[in-house]
């Protein structure tokens, strides 16, 4: 499976996601949501092209969420919402998910709480041996992707501004919404094995 690597200008898109999920709630169709959002320029983008790109990106992520996860995005606390948006990003981008589980969480479990660019580069290079699409990226794109991955981790607060790992505090609602679909997705957060195992029974 090839990695999707189209997140070079991305973030969690918190405000934009809330706007689009409210529109989706009225329409109940992601395709129609995209069409109407673009026609109305609902995100107030400066150009038509950038608006369409952002709408496509966000809807691509949000469409992967379950009804229960979307409910939290619409009605949960800000922290819950941001964690669900991180879930959406990890579902959409397997590369980001694997970095979260194989680097951030593994370092957390081994009590090594600093995540460095060297950690990322080692992860990237290891993946590139098996994924030609990574080898073909330019140096500038590779650096941009690294910057975005760290930005996403900062936005969801699993990494501090100094790139120290913050243990994730997940509400019972978020845990249940994630675990009832796939308990392994809890591992995109720095949480204990006990939490994952409890929901994997």
Beta strands, then each sheet from edge to edge (+ up, - down):
end
